[in-house]
Amino acid sequence: MIEIRNLSKIYTTKNGTVTGVDNVSLHIETGEIFGIVGYSGAGKSSLLRCINLLERPTSGSILVDNVDLTSLKSSELRIARLKIGMIFQHFYLISQKTVFENIAFSLKAANLPKDRIKKRVEDLLEMVGLLDKKDVYPSQLSGGQKQRVGIARALANDPKVLLCDEATSALDPTTTKSILKLLKKINKELGITIVLITHEMDVVKEICNRMAIMQDGRVIEEGSVYDVFASPNTELTKEFIESVVSFEIPEVILEACEGPIVKVTFKGNVAGEGVISDMLQTFNVKGNFLHGSIEYIQDSPLGIFIMEIRGNLEEIKSALNYIEERAAQVEVLRDGN
C-alpha cells in the first residue's frame, strides 16, 4: 500500500543543513494501523509530511498504491492527495465556519454536487458521533469533539490512507481512548490504512498492528507491536516501553536478594500457564517474586515477571533452562551474591 524507499529530507537553514529524515525505507500494508514513534526532533513529523508531499523529499520515493507520488505533476498530485486524509494535533478547523461547513469545505473543493455534499457530511458526522453538532462553531466544542470533526473532514473524500500527526497529544487520557476507539472502528469498517505518529507508547500499544522507532532521522527498530514489546532491541525502544510497562524495584529490596535476579518474558498463551510454579515444584529452588504483570497487546497476552531464584548453582541453572525452553526470553538482570 505505502512503500517508502530510501527517503531523505534535508532542510537548509542560515546555520547550514539539517537532516530531518535520513535514508528511511518502510513498507506499510493495506488496511493496517502503523505507528511511528520517536521523541521531538526524531524526524517522524517530517517523514509523515513527506508521505503526502506536504514536504517534498530531498531524495528517495513514496509509492501509494504503486503510484510514485514524487514523479507526479502538480495537477496529478492534487488528485492523488484527495485519497490521503490527514488529521492534526491542533485540529486546524476554520473558526468562522460551522462543523458542517468545515467538513463540506474539502468536498466543495473536489467539486461534489450540493445534494451529495449534504448526504456525505451527515453520514460522516453520524460516524464520528457528532450529527447533533453540525450547526455549531468550533469554539463551542471540546477538544475531543474538535478532533472528531477533524477526522470526519479527513474522511470526506473517501481516502485510502489516513495520516495522523500526534492526533491525541492535546487530549486528556479519557478523550484519547475514545478517539483511538473511533480510529480502530474506522480502520475496521472502512479498511483505511492508518499511519500514526506519536511519542506515546500507550497509543501504539492500544491501536497499532506494526510500528517503527525513529531517532535522529533514522528508523532504528521496526516490527509488530507485540514483538517489539516482547523483545526490544535498542535502548531507546526499551526506554519507550518502560514508560508504559515499568518494572522499577526499590534498591533496598534488591540489596536484600541473595540469588540471581531474572526477568522472564512469556508470549501468547504461555503467559497464562503455570510455567514458573511448575519449575518451583520440579527443581530444588525457591522463587521470590519482585515484580510482574500480564499486558494485553492486540488482545494477545504478554507476561513479564522479575524474580529472585535461590538454591545451589546447578539447580538454578537447570531451573533457568527449564523456563527458557518454555518462555520467549530469560534475561539475568543480576548475578547472585
BALOBA-1460 file (C-alpha; in Angstrom, 3 decimals):
// residues 337
<rec num="1" residu="m" x="0.000" y="0.000" z="0.000"/>
<rec num="2" residu="i" x="2.671" y="2.529" z="1.057"/>
<rec num="3" residu="e" x="6.272" y="1.982" z="0.034"/>
<rec num="4" residu="i" x="8.878" y="4.425" z="1.334"/>
<rec num="5" residu="r" x="12.198" y="3.902" z="-0.430"/>
<rec num="6" residu="n" x="15.497" y="5.417" z="0.700"/>
<rec num="7" residu="l" x="13.761" y="8.637" z="1.702"/>
<rec num="8" residu="s" x="15.771" y="11.630" z="2.885"/>
<rec num="9" residu="k" x="14.699" y="15.173" z="3.726"/>
<rec num="10" residu="i" x="17.368" y="17.829" z="4.243"/>
<rec num="11" residu="y" x="16.494" y="21.338" z="5.396"/>
<rec num="12" residu="t" x="18.642" y="24.366" z="4.630"/>
<rec num="13" residu="t" x="18.948" y="26.901" z="7.454"/>
<rec num="14" residu="k" x="21.053" y="30.007" z="7.963"/>
<rec num="15" residu="n" x="23.414" y="27.860" z="10.057"/>
<rec num="16" residu="g" x="23.778" y="25.141" z="7.448"/>
<rec num="17" residu="t" x="21.834" y="21.989" z="6.621"/>
<rec num="18" residu="v" x="19.753" y="19.813" z="8.940"/>
<rec num="19" residu="t" x="18.792" y="16.238" z="8.098"/>
<rec num="20" residu="g" x="15.176" y="15.637" z="9.101"/>
<rec num="21" residu="v" x="14.808" y="12.186" z="7.520"/>
<rec num="22" residu="d" x="17.867" y="10.073" z="6.836"/>
<rec num="23" residu="n" x="17.556" y="7.290" z="4.235"/>
<rec num="24" residu="v" x="14.347" y="5.723" z="5.582"/>
<rec num="25" residu="s" x="12.687" y="2.725" z="3.939"/>
<rec num="26" residu="l" x="9.365" y="1.313" z="5.170"/>
<rec num="27" residu="h" x="6.588" y="-0.894" z="3.823"/>
<rec num="28" residu="i" x="3.089" y="-0.335" z="5.194"/>
<rec num="29" residu="e" x="0.472" y="-2.937" z="4.358"/>
<rec num="30" residu="t" x="-3.040" y="-2.203" z="3.079"/>
<rec num="31" residu="g" x="-5.543" y="-1.894" z="5.935"/>
<rec num="32" residu="e" x="-3.077" y="-1.901" z="8.823"/>
<rec num="33" residu="i" x="-2.514" y="0.698" z="11.515"/>
<rec num="34" residu="f" x="1.167" y="1.584" z="11.520"/>
<rec num="35" residu="g" x="2.738" y="3.619" z="14.330"/>
<rec num="36" residu="i" x="5.861" y="5.765" z="14.038"/>
<rec num="37" residu="v" x="7.322" y="6.584" z="17.450"/>
<rec num="38" residu="g" x="10.035" y="8.994" z="18.474"/>
<rec num="39" residu="y" x="10.849" y="11.976" z="20.635"/>
<rec num="40" residu="s" x="10.660" y="15.550" z="19.339"/>
<rec num="41" residu="g" x="13.231" y="16.051" z="16.589"/>
<rec num="42" residu="a" x="13.383" y="12.349" z="15.683"/>
<rec num="43" residu="g" x="12.087" y="13.070" z="12.176"/>
<rec num="44" residu="k" x="8.693" y="11.404" z="12.448"/>
<rec num="45" residu="s" x="6.633" y="14.506" z="11.527"/>
<rec num="46" residu="s" x="8.919" y="15.234" z="8.577"/>
<rec num="47" residu="l" x="8.505" y="11.648" z="7.396"/>
<rec num="48" residu="l" x="4.718" y="11.804" z="7.723"/>
<rec num="49" residu="r" x="4.515" y="15.069" z="5.791"/>
<rec num="50" residu="c" x="6.664" y="13.561" z="3.050"/>
<rec num="51" residu="i" x="4.144" y="10.746" z="2.569"/>
<rec num="52" residu="n" x="1.594" y="13.160" z="1.062"/>
<rec num="53" residu="l" x="4.297" y="15.518" z="-0.206"/>
<rec num="54" residu="l" x="3.405" y="18.402" z="2.079"/>
<rec num="55" residu="e" x="7.187" y="18.206" z="2.418"/>
<rec num="56" residu="r" x="8.927" y="17.249" z="-0.807"/>
<rec num="57" residu="p" x="11.718" y="14.726" z="-0.125"/>
<rec num="58" residu="t" x="15.290" y="15.655" z="-0.992"/>
<rec num="59" residu="s" x="15.780" y="12.137" z="-2.359"/>
<rec num="60" residu="g" x="14.013" y="8.804" z="-2.418"/>
<rec num="61" residu="s" x="10.456" y="7.925" z="-3.400"/>
<rec num="62" residu="i" x="6.952" y="7.484" z="-1.937"/>
<rec num="63" residu="l" x="4.666" y="4.938" z="-3.584"/>
<rec num="64" residu="v" x="0.973" y="4.773" z="-2.660"/>
<rec num="65" residu="d" x="-0.912" y="2.005" z="-4.439"/>
<rec num="66" residu="n" x="2.113" y="1.563" z="-6.718"/>
<rec num="67" residu="v" x="1.995" y="5.222" z="-7.813"/>
<rec num="68" residu="d" x="5.191" y="7.178" z="-7.174"/>
<rec num="69" residu="l" x="3.929" y="10.490" z="-5.806"/>
<rec num="70" residu="t" x="7.320" y="12.135" z="-6.279"/>
<rec num="71" residu="s" x="7.021" y="11.681" z="-10.048"/>
<rec num="72" residu="l" x="3.569" y="13.266" z="-10.440"/>
<rec num="73" residu="k" x="2.842" y="16.642" z="-11.978"/>
<rec num="74" residu="s" x="1.140" y="19.252" z="-9.764"/>
<rec num="75" residu="s" x="-2.324" y="18.556" z="-11.212"/>
<rec num="76" residu="e" x="-1.869" y="14.796" z="-10.792"/>
<rec num="77" residu="l" x="-0.602" y="15.231" z="-7.241"/>
<rec num="78" residu="r" x="-3.686" y="17.264" z="-6.259"/>
<rec num="79" residu="i" x="-5.881" y="14.379" z="-7.384"/>
<rec num="80" residu="a" x="-3.709" y="11.799" z="-5.590"/>
<rec num="81" residu="r" x="-3.844" y="13.805" z="-2.348"/>
<rec num="82" residu="l" x="-7.640" y="13.525" z="-2.288"/>
<rec num="83" residu="k" x="-7.115" y="9.869" z="-1.365"/>
<rec num="84" residu="i" x="-4.782" y="10.712" z="1.529"/>
<rec num="85" residu="g" x="-6.590" y="12.228" z="4.523"/>
<rec num="86" residu="m" x="-4.728" y="13.930" z="7.375"/>
<rec num="87" residu="i" x="-5.612" y="14.837" z="10.955"/>
<rec num="88" residu="f" x="-3.543" y="17.127" z="13.144"/>
<rec num="89" residu="q" x="-2.689" y="17.638" z="16.803"/>
<rec num="90" residu="h" x="-4.209" y="21.146" z="16.892"/>
<rec num="91" residu="f" x="-7.268" y="20.391" z="14.712"/>
<rec num="92" residu="y" x="-6.909" y="23.425" z="12.360"/>
<rec num="93" residu="l" x="-10.646" y="23.961" z="12.000"/>
<rec num="94" residu="i" x="-11.932" y="27.173" z="10.394"/>
<rec num="95" residu="s" x="-13.360" y="29.113" z="13.344"/>
<rec num="96" residu="q" x="-15.774" y="31.170" z="11.233"/>
<rec num="97" residu="k" x="-17.418" y="28.083" z="9.741"/>
<rec num="98" residu="t" x="-19.818" y="25.629" z="11.367"/>
<rec num="99" residu="v" x="-18.979" y="21.970" z="11.868"/>
<rec num="100" residu="f" x="-20.972" y="21.131" z="8.736"/>
<rec num="101" residu="e" x="-19.173" y="23.810" z="6.705"/>
<rec num="102" residu="n" x="-15.732" y="22.709" z="7.911"/>
<rec num="103" residu="i" x="-16.327" y="19.216" z="6.576"/>
<rec num="104" residu="a" x="-18.094" y="20.374" z="3.417"/>
<rec num="105" residu="f" x="-15.216" y="22.698" z="2.514"/>
<rec num="106" residu="s" x="-12.986" y="19.966" z="1.099"/>
<rec num="107" residu="l" x="-15.920" y="18.392" z="-0.766"/>
<rec num="108" residu="k" x="-16.672" y="21.690" z="-2.464"/>
<rec num="109" residu="a" x="-13.016" y="21.912" z="-3.443"/>
<rec num="110" residu="a" x="-13.446" y="18.486" z="-5.073"/>
<rec num="111" residu="n" x="-16.493" y="19.841" z="-6.998"/>
<rec num="112" residu="l" x="-19.002" y="17.443" z="-5.455"/>
<rec num="113" residu="p" x="-22.670" y="18.385" z="-6.139"/>
<rec num="114" residu="k" x="-24.551" y="20.124" z="-3.276"/>
<rec num="115" residu="d" x="-27.025" y="17.297" z="-2.667"/>
<rec num="116" residu="r" x="-24.213" y="14.760" z="-2.398"/>
<rec num="117" residu="i" x="-22.219" y="17.060" z="-0.100"/>
<rec num="118" residu="k" x="-25.121" y="17.270" z="2.374"/>
<rec num="119" residu="k" x="-25.589" y="13.494" z="2.465"/>
<rec num="120" residu="r" x="-21.842" y="12.829" z="2.747"/>
<rec num="121" residu="v" x="-21.296" y="15.313" z="5.577"/>
<rec num="122" residu="e" x="-24.246" y="13.995" z="7.577"/>
<rec num="123" residu="d" x="-23.055" y="10.398" z="7.119"/>
<rec num="124" residu="l" x="-19.590" y="11.363" z="8.348"/>
<rec num="125" residu="l" x="-20.952" y="13.253" z="11.353"/>
<rec num="126" residu="e" x="-23.050" y="10.240" z="12.282"/>
<rec num="127" residu="m" x="-19.953" y="8.027" z="12.027"/>
<rec num="128" residu="v" x="-17.975" y="10.236" z="14.433"/>
<rec num="129" residu="g" x="-20.959" y="10.769" z="16.754"/>
<rec num="130" residu="l" x="-21.496" y="14.491" z="16.126"/>
<rec num="131" residu="l" x="-24.598" y="14.739" z="13.942"/>
<rec num="132" residu="d" x="-26.291" y="16.890" z="16.599"/>
<rec num="133" residu="k" x="-23.378" y="19.384" z="16.437"/>
<rec num="134" residu="k" x="-23.478" y="20.085" z="12.706"/>
<rec num="135" residu="d" x="-24.627" y="23.712" z="13.081"/>
<rec num="136" residu="v" x="-22.327" y="24.778" z="15.948"/>
<rec num="137" residu="y" x="-18.949" y="26.506" z="15.649"/>
<rec num="138" residu="p" x="-15.563" y="25.061" z="16.703"/>
<rec num="139" residu="s" x="-15.361" y="27.384" z="19.737"/>
<rec num="140" residu="q" x="-18.404" y="25.601" z="21.167"/>
<rec num="141" residu="l" x="-16.748" y="22.167" z="21.022"/>
<rec num="142" residu="s" x="-14.486" y="20.293" z="23.415"/>
<rec num="143" residu="g" x="-11.034" y="19.153" z="22.311"/>
<rec num="144" residu="g" x="-12.274" y="15.632" z="21.646"/>
<rec num="145" residu="q" x="-15.218" y="16.915" z="19.617"/>
<rec num="146" residu="k" x="-12.900" y="19.130" z="17.549"/>
<rec num="147" residu="q" x="-10.726" y="16.133" z="16.774"/>
<rec num="148" residu="r" x="-13.799" y="14.151" z="15.722"/>
<rec num="149" residu="v" x="-14.630" y="16.952" z="13.285"/>
<rec num="150" residu="g" x="-11.032" y="16.792" z="12.070"/>
<rec num="151" residu="i" x="-11.381" y="13.050" z="11.493"/>
<rec num="152" residu="a" x="-14.679" y="13.491" z="9.629"/>
<rec num="153" residu="r" x="-13.076" y="16.194" z="7.466"/>
<rec num="154" residu="a" x="-10.105" y="13.917" z="6.701"/>
<rec num="155" residu="l" x="-12.527" y="11.166" z="5.601"/>
<rec num="156" residu="a" x="-14.638" y="13.468" z="3.416"/>
<rec num="157" residu="n" x="-13.143" y="12.442" z="0.067"/>
<rec num="158" residu="d" x="-13.186" y="8.724" z="0.872"/>
<rec num="159" residu="p" x="-9.405" y="8.356" z="1.279"/>
<rec num="160" residu="k" x="-7.488" y="5.102" z="1.188"/>
<rec num="161" residu="v" x="-4.897" y="6.399" z="3.660"/>
<rec num="162" residu="l" x="-5.312" y="8.403" z="6.871"/>
<rec num="163" residu="l" x="-2.241" y="10.180" z="8.275"/>
<rec num="164" residu="c" x="-2.423" y="11.110" z="11.963"/>
<rec num="165" residu="d" x="0.042" y="13.740" z="13.194"/>
<rec num="166" residu="e" x="0.121" y="13.454" z="17.018"/>
<rec num="167" residu="a" x="-3.690" y="13.221" z="16.833"/>
<rec num="168" residu="t" x="-4.193" y="12.640" z="20.568"/>
<rec num="169" residu="s" x="-1.324" y="14.616" z="22.112"/>
<rec num="170" residu="a" x="-3.539" y="17.596" z="23.001"/>
<rec num="171" residu="l" x="-6.236" y="15.434" z="24.603"/>
<rec num="172" residu="d" x="-6.784" y="14.086" z="28.113"/>
<rec num="173" residu="p" x="-6.456" y="10.303" z="28.709"/>
<rec num="174" residu="t" x="-10.203" y="9.566" z="28.638"/>
<rec num="175" residu="t" x="-10.739" y="11.513" z="25.425"/>
<rec num="176" residu="t" x="-7.638" y="9.895" z="23.915"/>
<rec num="177" residu="k" x="-9.155" y="6.436" z="24.484"/>
<rec num="178" residu="s" x="-12.388" y="7.478" z="22.779"/>
<rec num="179" residu="i" x="-10.519" y="8.868" z="19.742"/>
<rec num="180" residu="l" x="-8.385" y="5.713" z="19.462"/>
<rec num="181" residu="k" x="-11.536" y="3.605" z="19.653"/>
<rec num="182" residu="l" x="-13.004" y="5.680" z="16.814"/>
<rec num="183" residu="l" x="-9.868" y="5.254" z="14.681"/>
<rec num="184" residu="k" x="-9.969" y="1.482" z="15.219"/>
<rec num="185" residu="k" x="-13.620" y="1.483" z="14.164"/>
<rec num="186" residu="i" x="-12.818" y="3.475" z="11.005"/>
<rec num="187" residu="n" x="-9.931" y="1.147" z="10.176"/>
<rec num="188" residu="k" x="-12.080" y="-1.950" z="10.632"/>
<rec num="189" residu="e" x="-15.253" y="-0.761" z="8.926"/>
<rec num="190" residu="l" x="-13.744" y="1.229" z="6.049"/>
<rec num="191" residu="g" x="-10.500" y="-0.709" z="5.586"/>
<rec num="192" residu="i" x="-8.483" y="2.515" z="5.599"/>
<rec num="193" residu="t" x="-4.719" y="2.256" z="6.096"/>
<rec num="194" residu="i" x="-3.734" y="4.459" z="9.055"/>
<rec num="195" residu="v" x="-0.246" y="5.858" z="9.661"/>
<rec num="196" residu="l" x="0.032" y="7.382" z="13.104"/>
<rec num="197" residu="i" x="2.942" y="9.266" z="14.615"/>
<rec num="198" residu="t" x="3.246" y="9.752" z="18.343"/>
<rec num="199" residu="h" x="5.665" y="9.902" z="21.251"/>
<rec num="200" residu="e" x="3.213" y="7.971" z="23.459"/>
<rec num="201" residu="m" x="3.722" y="4.213" z="23.590"/>
<rec num="202" residu="d" x="0.303" y="3.816" z="25.218"/>
<rec num="203" residu="v" x="-1.235" y="4.943" z="21.928"/>
<rec num="204" residu="v" x="0.812" y="2.448" z="19.897"/>
<rec num="205" residu="k" x="0.049" y="-0.376" z="22.325"/>
<rec num="206" residu="e" x="-3.665" y="0.378" z="22.134"/>
<rec num="207" residu="i" x="-4.192" y="0.698" z="18.394"/>
<rec num="208" residu="c" x="-1.264" y="-0.230" z="16.122"/>
<rec num="209" residu="n" x="-0.507" y="-3.511" z="14.363"/>
<rec num="210" residu="r" x="3.105" y="-2.670" z="13.498"/>
<rec num="211" residu="m" x="5.483" y="0.114" z="14.426"/>
<rec num="212" residu="a" x="8.804" y="1.798" z="13.771"/>
<rec num="213" residu="i" x="11.025" y="3.655" z="16.247"/>
<rec num="214" residu="m" x="12.819" y="6.751" z="14.914"/>
<rec num="215" residu="q" x="15.895" y="8.515" z="16.261"/>
<rec num="216" residu="d" x="17.953" y="11.252" z="14.575"/>
<rec num="217" residu="g" x="16.005" y="10.873" z="11.339"/>
<rec num="218" residu="r" x="16.549" y="7.120" z="11.058"/>
<rec num="219" residu="v" x="14.402" y="4.063" z="11.760"/>
<rec num="220" residu="i" x="16.290" y="2.157" z="14.443"/>
<rec num="221" residu="e" x="13.751" y="-0.607" z="15.075"/>
<rec num="222" residu="e" x="10.698" y="-1.971" z="13.274"/>
<rec num="223" residu="g" x="8.267" y="-4.855" z="13.720"/>
<rec num="224" residu="s" x="4.893" y="-5.929" z="15.038"/>
<rec num="225" residu="v" x="3.902" y="-4.037" z="18.177"/>
<rec num="226" residu="y" x="3.702" y="-7.313" z="20.071"/>
<rec num="227" residu="d" x="7.210" y="-8.427" z="19.084"/>
<rec num="228" residu="v" x="8.731" y="-5.009" z="19.810"/>
<rec num="229" residu="f" x="7.202" y="-5.015" z="23.301"/>
<rec num="230" residu="a" x="8.260" y="-8.621" z="23.883"/>
<rec num="231" residu="s" x="11.848" y="-8.288" z="22.629"/>
<rec num="232" residu="p" x="13.045" y="-4.693" z="22.226"/>
<rec num="233" residu="n" x="16.461" y="-4.474" z="20.560"/>
<rec num="234" residu="t" x="17.567" y="-0.900" z="21.265"/>
<rec num="235" residu="e" x="17.946" y="1.134" z="24.429"/>
<rec num="236" residu="l" x="15.580" y="3.804" z="23.125"/>
<rec num="237" residu="t" x="12.864" y="1.230" z="22.459"/>
<rec num="238" residu="k" x="13.324" y="-0.176" z="25.966"/>
<rec num="239" residu="e" x="13.008" y="3.358" z="27.331"/>
<rec num="240" residu="f" x="9.738" y="3.895" z="25.477"/>
<rec num="241" residu="i" x="8.346" y="0.563" z="26.660"/>
<rec num="242" residu="e" x="9.301" y="1.291" z="30.255"/>
<rec num="243" residu="s" x="7.166" y="4.431" z="30.052"/>
<rec num="244" residu="v" x="4.174" y="2.091" z="29.652"/>
<rec num="245" residu="v" x="5.289" y="-1.038" z="31.500"/>
<rec num="246" residu="s" x="7.516" y="-0.055" z="34.411"/>
<rec num="247" residu="f" x="9.364" y="-2.658" z="36.460"/>
<rec num="248" residu="e" x="11.383" y="-0.476" z="38.789"/>
<rec num="249" residu="i" x="12.271" y="-2.244" z="42.045"/>
<rec num="250" residu="p" x="13.449" y="-0.306" z="45.136"/>
<rec num="251" residu="e" x="17.177" y="-0.649" z="45.749"/>
<rec num="252" residu="v" x="16.587" y="-1.756" z="49.328"/>
<rec num="253" residu="i" x="14.702" y="-4.802" z="48.007"/>
<rec num="254" residu="l" x="17.444" y="-5.632" z="45.513"/>
<rec num="255" residu="e" x="20.114" y="-5.395" z="48.207"/>
<rec num="256" residu="a" x="18.287" y="-7.998" z="50.265"/>
<rec num="257" residu="c" x="18.330" y="-10.515" z="47.407"/>
<rec num="258" residu="e" x="20.979" y="-13.245" z="47.589"/>
<rec num="259" residu="g" x="20.207" y="-15.274" z="44.459"/>
<rec num="260" residu="p" x="20.220" y="-14.316" z="40.776"/>
<rec num="261" residu="i" x="17.523" y="-11.868" z="39.653"/>
<rec num="262" residu="v" x="15.935" y="-12.787" z="36.326"/>
<rec num="263" residu="k" x="13.423" y="-11.214" z="34.001"/>
<rec num="264" residu="v" x="11.182" y="-13.761" z="32.296"/>
<rec num="265" residu="t" x="9.043" y="-12.895" z="29.267"/>
<rec num="266" residu="f" x="6.198" y="-15.180" z="28.194"/>
<rec num="267" residu="k" x="4.460" y="-14.799" z="24.829"/>
<rec num="268" residu="g" x="0.925" y="-15.713" z="23.820"/>
<rec num="269" residu="n" x="-0.961" y="-18.458" z="25.616"/>
<rec num="270" residu="v" x="2.156" y="-19.442" z="27.574"/>
<rec num="271" residu="a" x="1.729" y="-16.180" z="29.529"/>
<rec num="272" residu="g" x="-1.294" y="-17.658" z="31.237"/>
<rec num="273" residu="e" x="0.251" y="-21.043" z="32.042"/>
<rec num="274" residu="g" x="1.912" y="-22.054" z="35.289"/>
<rec num="275" residu="v" x="5.465" y="-22.468" z="33.952"/>
<rec num="276" residu="i" x="7.115" y="-20.806" z="36.939"/>
<rec num="277" residu="s" x="5.054" y="-22.696" z="39.528"/>
<rec num="278" residu="d" x="5.868" y="-25.961" z="37.714"/>
<rec num="279" residu="m" x="9.553" y="-25.044" z="37.775"/>
<rec num="280" residu="l" x="9.474" y="-24.401" z="41.524"/>
<rec num="281" residu="q" x="7.907" y="-27.825" z="42.105"/>
<rec num="282" residu="t" x="10.317" y="-29.613" z="39.745"/>
<rec num="283" residu="f" x="13.625" y="-28.189" z="40.995"/>
<rec num="284" residu="n" x="15.092" y="-27.663" z="44.434"/>
<rec num="285" residu="v" x="14.975" y="-23.880" z="44.266"/>
<rec num="286" residu="k" x="12.933" y="-21.104" z="45.838"/>
<rec num="287" residu="g" x="11.452" y="-18.173" z="43.945"/>
<rec num="288" residu="n" x="10.908" y="-14.685" z="45.267"/>
<rec num="289" residu="f" x="8.634" y="-12.626" z="43.000"/>
<rec num="290" residu="l" x="9.712" y="-8.988" z="42.858"/>
<rec num="291" residu="h" x="7.528" y="-7.639" z="40.060"/>
<rec num="292" residu="g" x="5.286" y="-8.834" z="37.268"/>
<rec num="293" residu="s" x="2.261" y="-8.298" z="35.084"/>
<rec num="294" residu="i" x="0.415" y="-9.597" z="32.058"/>
<rec num="295" residu="e" x="-0.125" y="-6.960" z="29.382"/>
<rec num="296" residu="y" x="-2.579" y="-7.376" z="26.528"/>
<rec num="297" residu="i" x="-1.375" y="-6.149" z="23.127"/>
<rec num="298" residu="q" x="-3.847" y="-6.521" z="20.263"/>
<rec num="299" residu="d" x="-5.748" y="-8.927" z="22.565"/>
<rec num="300" residu="s" x="-2.717" y="-11.205" z="22.932"/>
<rec num="301" residu="p" x="-1.189" y="-11.692" z="26.404"/>
<rec num="302" residu="l" x="2.425" y="-10.795" z="27.133"/>
<rec num="303" residu="g" x="3.667" y="-11.843" z="30.569"/>
<rec num="304" residu="i" x="6.728" y="-10.203" z="32.130"/>
<rec num="305" residu="f" x="7.987" y="-11.306" z="35.558"/>
<rec num="306" residu="i" x="11.029" y="-10.388" z="37.632"/>
<rec num="307" residu="m" x="12.080" y="-12.804" z="40.346"/>
<rec num="308" residu="e" x="14.940" y="-13.899" z="42.549"/>
<rec num="309" residu="i" x="15.877" y="-17.577" z="42.444"/>
<rec num="310" residu="r" x="17.658" y="-19.188" z="45.400"/>
<rec num="311" residu="g" x="19.295" y="-22.590" z="45.572"/>
<rec num="312" residu="n" x="22.541" y="-24.297" z="44.625"/>
<rec num="313" residu="l" x="24.132" y="-23.246" z="41.351"/>
<rec num="314" residu="e" x="23.375" y="-26.443" z="39.408"/>
<rec num="315" residu="e" x="19.705" y="-26.446" z="40.421"/>
<rec num="316" residu="i" x="19.378" y="-22.760" z="39.490"/>
<rec num="317" residu="k" x="20.915" y="-23.410" z="36.057"/>
<rec num="318" residu="s" x="18.544" y="-26.328" z="35.460"/>
<rec num="319" residu="a" x="15.583" y="-24.253" z="36.599"/>
<rec num="320" residu="l" x="16.510" y="-21.386" z="34.262"/>
<rec num="321" residu="n" x="16.958" y="-23.801" z="31.348"/>
<rec num="322" residu="y" x="13.510" y="-25.229" z="32.110"/>
<rec num="323" residu="i" x="11.943" y="-21.758" z="31.961"/>
<rec num="324" residu="e" x="13.903" y="-20.753" z="28.870"/>
<rec num="325" residu="e" x="12.627" y="-23.749" z="26.940"/>
<rec num="326" residu="r" x="9.055" y="-22.625" z="27.625"/>
<rec num="327" residu="a" x="9.377" y="-18.824" z="27.641"/>
<rec num="328" residu="a" x="10.127" y="-16.250" z="24.981"/>
<rec num="329" residu="q" x="13.114" y="-14.869" z="26.826"/>
<rec num="330" residu="v" x="15.032" y="-15.190" z="30.100"/>
<rec num="331" residu="e" x="17.375" y="-12.344" z="30.992"/>
<rec num="332" residu="v" x="19.653" y="-12.420" z="34.044"/>
<rec num="333" residu="l" x="19.464" y="-8.892" z="35.443"/>
<rec num="334" residu="r" x="21.885" y="-9.527" z="38.289"/>
<rec num="335" residu="d" x="24.006" y="-12.485" z="39.382"/>
<rec num="336" residu="g" x="23.606" y="-13.781" z="42.915"/>
<rec num="337" residu="n" x="25.709" y="-12.545" z="45.815"/>
